[in-house]
Amino acid sequence: MNAVKTILAVGLILVFAGAAQAQWAVYNDFSDGTAVGGNYLNHASTAGSHTLKDTASVDRVTMDIAVSGGGGLYGGNAGISLSGDALAIFGGICNGDRIYSTDGQRALIMTFTGLDAAKLYDIVLYGARQSYSGRVNWSEISDVDAFTNISHQETFYFGDSHSGPSDPTTGLPAELPPSGSGVQPWVHHYTNINPGADGDIVVTIDGDPAYGGPAYSAEWNVMRFSEIENIPEPATMSLLALGGLSVLLKRPRK
């Protein structure tokens, strides 16, 4: 009976341990912010191919950037301190105090290539700038087989941030209105991303000139891209535990 209890306990541990864990993560500052804690920080925002390194400076993923629309690209001081979700994810890696801004409807289209179709991935984007009321950051994920949108969900002055886990787009304010009242703490977060057989993931980030005006319509700080470990589903772990239990139950008594 003690062996039976052990098998059941192990099975329950395996079931509840069946959550995805990051294997590696790369951090990209869209402007020229500095890393903290001795971590490596990428700085990619220009058109072309970029090899992103993890925090230990190991090459992990290729990101091709295309810039669409007119206007210019700007880097500068965001005037913020990370808080809330942004602090929990980026704190200790980078300070996010530098900003990447776009003029007009200029969008950054990021294509991550060469990914493992048997793996799942996770993408977090953060954009904030103090004292610029009305500016909205938009992101969209595409060219994937599956994903879950777990971004902050709320109804703002421009509408809902997103409609739920299956929504490929997210909109969040670049600051907490009214102007100067604080720095928004929320992130754009897509997880359980299956890139599909082609091994590509496309993420587009943009602003909304309808709210931000013709200039500096998007305000972006930092991004995290990580690979998630594929481990057996909880149902599979339960079957393994039950299989071990059945073997014990079938053992002849001495």
N, C-alpha and C positions, 0 to 999 in steps of 0.2 A: 504493500500500500504506500509506503514511503517513496518507492520508485515511481509509482503512479502520480503522486503529488508533485514530485520533482519534474516529471514530464509535463504535467499541466502547467506548472509555474513557468517553466522555460517557454512553453508555447505562448502563454500570456505575455511574457516579456518580449518575445519576438513579434507578437501581434502589435503591441503598443510601440515597439521600436521601429515599426515599418514606416517611418517618415523619411523624406528625402533630406540628404545632408550635402552641403557644398563640398565638392572635391577641390576646386580651385576658383579663384575670383580675380578679375582684373578691374582696376578702377581707372576711370578716365576723367580728367579735369578738362572741360571744354575750353577753358581759358588757360592762364598760366599760374594757377594756384600751386602751393607747395604741399608736399607730402609731410606727414607727421609720423613720429614713432619709427623712423628708419625704413618705412615702407616705400616701394616703388610706385610712382604715380605717372600714368600716361597723360600726354597732352595732345589729343588729336581732334581737330575740328575743321581741317582744310580738305579740299577735294583731293582724292587719291587713295592709295592703299596704305593702311597702317597696321603694323604688327603690334598687338597689345600684349604687354607683359603682366604677370601676376605680381603680387606684393614682394615676391622674392626675386624679381627681375627675370623670370623664366617666360619665354615666348609661349603664348597660349592660344591666341585666336587672331585671325586676320579680319580687319574691318575696312571695307571699302566705302568711302564717303563720296556722295554726289551732292552738289549744292544746286538747288533749283530756285527759279525766280530772280527778281532783280534786287538792287540794293546792295548794301555792304555788310561786312562782318566786323564785330567789334569785341575787344576784350577790355575789361576794366574791373574796378573794385565794386563788389556787390554790396558792401556795407552791411553784412549780416553775420550772425553767429548761428551755427546749426542748432536746431532744437527738435524735439518730438521724434517722429519717425526718421527724419533725415539724420539726426544726431545718432540714433540707435544703429543705423546702417553704415553711415560714413564717418562717424566719430572715431578718432584714433587712427584713421587712415589718411584723411585729408580734411582741410578746414572749410572748403567750399566758399571761401571769401572772394573768389574771383568769378567774374561773370562773362558768359558768351552771349552776345546780343545780335539779333538779326534785324536788318532794316527792311521794312515792307513785309512782303509775304515770302521771304526767302526761307526755304526749308532745308534741313539737313537730312539726307536719306542715307542711313547706315545699313550696309549689308554685311552680315557676319557670315563668313564662308568656311568650308572645310570642316563642318561640325559632324559629330558622330550621330547618325540617325537612331542609334540604340540608346542614346543618352537624352536626358531632359535638361533644360537650361532655365535660367532665371535672369531677368533684366530689371534693374531699378534706375529710374531717372529722377533727378531733382533740379528744380529751377526756382529761384527766389531772388527778389531784389527789393530792398526797402524803399519806401516813399515814392513808388510809381504805381499809383492806383489805377485799376482797370485793365492791366495787362494780363493776358491769359496764355498759358503754355499748353500746347496740345501734343499728344503723342499717339502713334498708331503702329500696331504690330501687324505684319502680313507675311505671306509666303511661308506659312507654317501649317502643320497638320493639326495641332492642338495647342491650347494655352489656357491659362486661368488668369483673369484680371482681378487682382486683389488690391488695387489702388484705393486710396481714400475715397469714400463715396459720400457726397453731400450735394445739396442743391444750392448753387451760388447765383449771383446776379446774372450770369450768362446761361444758366440752366444746370442740369445734372452733370456732375463730374464724369460719370459713366453710368450705364444702365444695369451693370451686373457682371458676373464672372465671364460671360461669353462676349462681352463688348470689346472689340479690338482697339477702341479709341478711349483716351482719357484727357480731360481738360481740368487744369487746376490754376487758380490765380497765382500770379507771380509775387503777390504780397497779400497781407490781410487788409482788406478795405475797412474803414476809410484810410486814405493814405497816411502812412507814418504810424499806424497803430501796432505794428509788429511784423515779424517775419513768419510767413506761412511755413508750417512744419511737415507738410505732407509730401508723399512721393508718388510717382507713377510706377506701378509695380506689376509686372507680368511674370508668372511663374508656371512651372510644369509645361514648359514650351517644348514641343516636339517639332524639330526642324523638318522632318520628312526625309524622303530618300535623297533629295538633292543636297541636303546638309546646309541649307541656307536659312537665315532669319533676317527679315528686313524690318527696321524700325525707322519711322519718320518722326522728326520733331519739328515743331513749327509754332508760330504765334497766331494771334487773331487780331488783325488790324481793325476789325469792327469795334474792339474794345480798347486796344492799345494804341490806336492811331497809326499813321503811316510809318512812323519811325520806331525802331527798337521793339518790334512786335513780339519777339520771343526773348526770354531771359532764362538761360540754362547754366547750371553750375557743374554738376558732376554726374557720373554714371557708374553703375556696377554691373558687370556681366559675369555670370558664374555658371559652372557646370554642376549639375546635380547628380548625385550618385543614383544609379538604378538599382534598387533592391527589390526582392520579391514582394508582391502585394500581400497585405495582411491576410487575405483569404488563403493564399498559398502557405503562409506560415502556420495558419490554423490547421490546415490539412496535414502538414508535417508533424505537428504536435499530436493530432489525433491518430496519425499513423503509428507514431511511437507508442501511444497509449494502447492501441489495439494489439501491438506486438506483445506488450507486457501482459495484457489480459489473456492472451492465448497461450502464455507460457504455462506448462503443467505445474501444478502444485506439488511440492515435495512432502 
